Amino acid sequence: MMMFASKKRSLLKTISWRTIASLDTLLLTWLVTGSITAGLTVSGLEILTKMILYYFHERAWIRNKYGIDKNVKKVIEKN
């Protein structure tokens, strides 16, 4: 089965998104608790777990053809 997005692309999207999301978690935790240590701890723990979850989520959606234009589906199915 041909994929229209490479694994490398999915990995790069995973890393860029996790960077943005983890900074958000760091700032929100720091604001809520008043502790930069808590912010760093929470965001540090979630970086790896959520990167792994997002990567597999992304790859599953690539295999799922729901919502893909019928012309694109034809090209994917030919390969």
N, C-alpha and C positions, 0 to 999 in steps of 0.2 A: 504494500500500500504506500503510495506517495504522500508525503507530508508537505504541506505548503508553508510550513515554518520549521526551520532547523532546530535541533536540540540546543545548539549554541545560542540561537536567538532567544529561545525560551529561558535559558540559563542567564543570559545578560538582562533580560526583562525582569527575571526573578531578583537578581542582585540590585538593579536600579530601584525597583519598587520597594524592596526591603530596606534600603538605605533611607528612602523618604519616609516610609511607615515607621521605622524604628526611631527616627528623629522625632516624629510626631508623638510616639509613645513616651520617649524620654521627656519631652517638654510637658506633656499632659500629666505624667506621673509626678514630675518635679513641681508643677503648679498645684496639684491636688494635695500632695504630701508635704511640700516645702523642703523636701530632701533630694538633693542631687544624687546622693548615694542610692536611694530607692529608685530614682529614675534610671540611673545607669544599670542597676541590677535587673530591673524588669525589662528594659529594652535589650540588654545583653542576653538574657535568657530567651527572649522571643525571637531574636534574629535567626538562629539556626532552625528552630522548630517551624517557624512560619515560612522560611525559605524552602524548606523541604516540602511542606504542604502545598505551597503555591506552585512549585515546579511540577508536581504530579497533577495538580488541578489543571494547570495550563496544558499539559500533555493529554490529559483526558478530554479536554474541550477540543483539542485539535482533531482527535479521532471522532468526535461527535459531529455529525453533519447538520444538526439542527440549526436552522436560521441561516444557512449558507445558500446563496443564490443558486438556482437550479443549473445555470450554465457553468458555474464553478464546480458543482457536484459532478457534472459530466466529465470535466477535465480530470478531476481527482480520480474518478472511478475508472477512466481509461488507463491510468498508469497504475 
